[in-house]
Amino acid sequence: MAIWNLGSINADLVYALPHLPAAGETLAATALDRGLGGKGANMSVAAARAGSRCCHIGAVGPDGVWAVDRMMEYGVDTRHIAKLDIPTGHAVIAVDPEGENQIILFPGANRAIPATTLGAALSEAAAGDILVMQNETSLQAEAARMGRDLGLRVAYAAAPFDAQAVQAVLPFLDFLILNEVEAQQLQAATGKAPQALGVKDVIITLGAKGARHFDGTTGEARDIPALPVTPVDTTGAGDTFTGYVLSGLDRGLPMPQAMAQAARAGALMVTRHGTADVIPDLKEVRDARF
């Protein structure tokens, strides 16, 4: 089986700050790092490091060759990443000493992925493969519809949150993952609780409280607790969790086991500074002691 990820690719510019800035406040950063990021790239790297074959569908500009090379080094299939004459997406990330962050995104090439690139990639997919998307690229609704028609398991990570974007893909979804605030916003927009959306599997991440799975068929809810760690940087932790959940399902794990393994990966991730470049592999996740 395989995971096909229509996902963003960003250069992450991470600034360490004494605290997150208030409106109108100027702060001097104590450090700057550039790394590979973007919710899509993070999920692809996480899924590959978790042991799945992950094929990334995306785009970069002339300044993004390094990002594609790095994804390939981490085990991601990069054949379906288009090279465009548009700047590569990037994120400016502020991180405080407690690990909380603020992020400014420039979409760039992520919002100009050619339809031909998507079509060429999914022509290689097989029924039962997983297709995952996030709200940082073009072609989300088209991909969701195509995935459903091809018999893929269609997943959506609803961030950055936009109620209209979620509702555009909702009829085609088998799997939806969102955080607690996003779940509340989606319920306000649709008038429906997560378990009543008509999606087979819904996961709501709850930060330090763990995550909750809703079975859309039975309405049953199951909680997976978070592991006790001291976070230093929460950037990319949710993407790592999602990539590991999807990889677990791709490799045949039941949902509770896939989520428990993903919780371990997310807990390990928040103890590290960085994004895609520091996502743990499966051996690290299994060997970690909490």
C-alpha positions in Angstrom: 0.0 0.0 0.0 1.0 3.7 -0.2 0.2 7.1 1.1 -0.3 9.9 -1.5 0.1 13.4 0.0 -1.1 16.5 -1.8 0.9 18.7 0.5 2.7 22.0 1.0 6.5 22.3 1.0 7.9 25.3 2.9 11.2 26.7 4.1 10.8 27.2 7.8 12.5 30.3 9.2 12.4 29.7 13.0 13.2 32.6 15.3 13.8 31.9 19.1 12.2 34.8 21.1 12.1 35.6 24.8 8.3 35.6 24.5 5.7 35.8 21.7 5.3 39.3 20.4 2.2 41.4 21.2 0.7 43.7 18.6 3.1 46.5 17.7 6.0 45.0 19.7 9.5 44.7 18.3 11.6 41.8 19.7 15.2 40.8 19.1 15.5 37.1 18.3 18.2 35.1 20.1 18.6 32.5 17.3 17.6 31.7 13.7 17.3 28.3 12.0 16.2 27.4 8.5 14.7 24.0 8.0 12.3 22.0 5.9 8.7 22.4 6.8 5.1 22.9 5.5 2.3 20.8 6.9 2.5 18.6 3.8 6.2 18.0 3.9 6.1 17.3 7.6 3.4 14.7 7.1 5.2 13.0 4.2 8.4 12.8 6.2 6.6 11.5 9.3 4.8 8.8 7.2 8.0 7.8 5.5 9.9 7.6 8.8 7.1 5.6 10.3 7.7 2.9 7.7 5.2 3.7 4.8 5.8 4.3 1.2 4.8 8.0 0.9 4.6 9.8 -2.4 4.4 13.6 -2.2 2.4 15.7 -4.7 3.4 19.3 -4.6 5.4 22.2 -6.1 8.4 24.3 -5.4 10.1 27.2 -7.1 13.6 27.7 -8.3 14.7 28.3 -4.7 13.2 25.0 -3.5 15.5 22.3 -4.9 17.2 21.8 -1.6 13.8 21.0 0.0 13.0 18.3 -2.5 16.5 16.8 -2.1 16.1 16.7 1.7 12.6 15.1 1.5 14.1 12.4 -0.8 16.9 11.8 1.8 14.2 11.2 4.4 12.6 8.5 2.3 9.8 10.4 0.5 9.0 9.7 -3.1 9.5 13.1 -4.7 8.8 12.3 -8.4 5.5 14.2 -8.4 6.8 17.5 -7.1 6.6 20.1 -9.9 9.3 22.8 -10.4 7.6 26.2 -11.1 8.7 29.7 -11.7 7.0 30.8 -8.5 8.8 31.2 -5.2 8.8 28.2 -2.8 6.4 28.6 0.1 7.9 29.6 3.4 6.9 30.1 7.0 8.2 32.6 9.6 7.9 30.9 13.0 8.4 32.6 16.4 9.0 30.2 19.3 9.1 31.2 23.0 11.0 29.4 25.8 8.0 27.3 26.6 7.7 25.9 23.1 4.6 27.8 22.0 4.7 29.4 18.6 3.2 31.9 16.2 3.5 31.3 12.4 3.2 33.5 9.3 2.8 31.6 6.0 3.6 32.6 2.5 2.0 30.0 0.2 4.0 30.5 -3.0 4.2 27.5 -5.3 2.0 25.5 -2.9 -1.1 27.3 -4.3 -0.1 26.7 -7.9 0.2 22.9 -8.1 -0.7 21.9 -11.7 -3.7 19.7 -12.2 -1.5 17.6 -14.6 0.9 16.9 -11.7 -2.0 15.7 -9.5 -3.5 13.5 -12.3 -0.1 11.9 -13.2 0.5 11.0 -9.5 -2.9 9.5 -8.8 -2.8 7.5 -12.0 -0.3 5.4 -10.2 -2.4 5.0 -7.0 -4.1 1.7 -6.2 -7.5 1.2 -4.6 -7.1 1.1 -0.8 -4.1 3.5 -0.8 -4.5 6.6 1.4 -4.7 10.1 -0.1 -4.2 12.9 2.4 -4.5 16.7 2.0 -4.2 19.8 4.2 -5.4 23.4 3.6 -2.1 24.8 2.3 -2.3 23.8 -1.4 -4.5 24.2 -4.5 -6.6 21.3 -5.9 -8.0 20.0 -2.6 -11.6 19.4 -3.7 -10.5 18.1 -7.1 -8.1 15.6 -5.4 -10.7 14.5 -2.9 -13.2 13.8 -5.6 -10.6 12.0 -7.7 -9.5 9.9 -4.7 -13.0 8.8 -4.0 -13.5 7.8 -7.6 -10.3 5.8 -7.6 -11.2 3.9 -4.4 -8.6 5.6 -2.2 -9.1 6.2 1.5 -9.4 10.0 1.5 -8.0 11.9 4.6 -8.0 15.6 5.4 -6.0 17.4 8.0 -8.1 20.6 8.5 -5.4 23.1 9.0 -5.0 26.0 8.5 -8.7 25.9 9.3 -11.3 27.2 6.9 -14.8 26.0 7.3 -15.6 26.3 3.5 -12.5 24.4 2.6 -13.4 21.5 4.9 -17.0 21.5 3.7 -15.8 21.3 0.1 -14.1 18.0 0.7 -16.3 16.6 3.4 -18.5 14.5 1.1 -15.5 12.6 -0.1 -13.7 11.9 3.2 -13.1 8.7 5.0 -10.9 10.3 7.7 -10.8 13.8 9.2 -8.3 15.1 11.8 -8.6 18.5 13.5 -7.8 20.2 16.8 -10.2 21.1 19.5 -10.7 24.7 18.4 -11.2 23.7 14.7 -13.7 21.0 15.8 -15.7 23.7 17.6 -15.5 26.0 14.5 -16.6 23.2 12.2 -19.6 22.3 14.4 -20.6 26.0 14.4 -20.4 26.1 10.6 -22.2 22.8 10.0 -24.5 22.4 13.0 -23.2 18.9 13.4 -21.1 17.2 16.1 -17.9 15.5 14.8 -19.5 12.0 15.0 -22.4 13.2 12.9 -20.5 14.5 9.9 -20.8 11.3 7.9 -17.1 10.7 8.0 -16.0 7.1 9.0 -13.2 8.2 11.3 -12.7 11.6 13.0 -9.8 12.4 15.3 -9.7 15.6 17.4 -6.3 16.4 18.9 -6.5 17.8 22.4 -2.9 19.0 23.0 -1.5 18.0 26.4 -4.8 16.0 27.0 -4.1 13.6 24.1 -6.6 12.9 21.3 -10.1 11.6 20.8 -11.3 9.3 18.0 -14.9 9.2 16.9 -16.2 6.2 14.9 -18.6 7.8 12.5 -20.4 4.5 12.0 -21.1 3.6 15.6 -20.7 7.0 17.2 -18.3 5.5 19.7 -15.6 7.8 21.2 -12.2 6.6 22.4 -9.6 8.7 24.1 -5.8 8.2 23.7 -3.9 10.0 26.4 -0.8 12.2 25.8 2.5 11.2 27.3 4.1 13.3 30.0 6.9 15.4 28.5 8.3 18.9 28.8 7.9 20.6 25.5 10.6 22.8 24.0 8.9 23.4 20.5 5.4 22.3 19.5 5.9 23.2 15.8 5.2 20.2 13.6 4.0 18.0 16.4 0.4 17.7 15.0 1.8 16.9 11.6 4.0 14.2 13.0 1.0 12.8 14.8 -1.1 12.8 11.6 1.7 11.2 9.5 2.2 8.4 12.1 -1.6 7.7 12.4 -1.9 7.4 8.6 1.2 5.2 8.4 -0.2 3.0 11.1 -3.4 2.6 9.3 -1.6 2.0 6.0 0.4 -0.8 7.6 -2.7 -2.4 9.0 -2.7 -1.3 12.6 -6.1 -0.9 14.3 -7.0 2.7 15.0 -6.2 2.6 18.8 -2.7 1.2 18.1 -2.1 3.7 15.3 -3.1 6.6 17.5 -1.1 5.3 20.5 2.0 5.0 18.3 1.4 8.5 16.9 1.0 9.9 20.4 4.5 8.6 21.2 5.9 10.2 18.0 4.2 13.5 18.8 5.5 13.5 22.4 9.0 12.8 21.2 8.7 15.6 18.6 7.8 18.3 21.1 11.1 17.7 22.9 13.1 18.7 19.8 13.6 22.1 18.1 12.7 22.1 14.4 10.2 20.6 12.0 10.6 18.0 9.3 14.3 17.7 9.9 13.8 16.3 13.4 10.8 14.0 13.0 11.6 10.7 14.8 11.8 7.4 12.9 9.9 4.3 14.0 12.8 2.8 15.9 13.2 6.0 18.0 9.5 6.1 18.7 9.4 2.4 19.8 12.6 2.8 21.9 11.6 6.1 23.6 11.0 6.0 27.4 8.5 8.4 28.8 
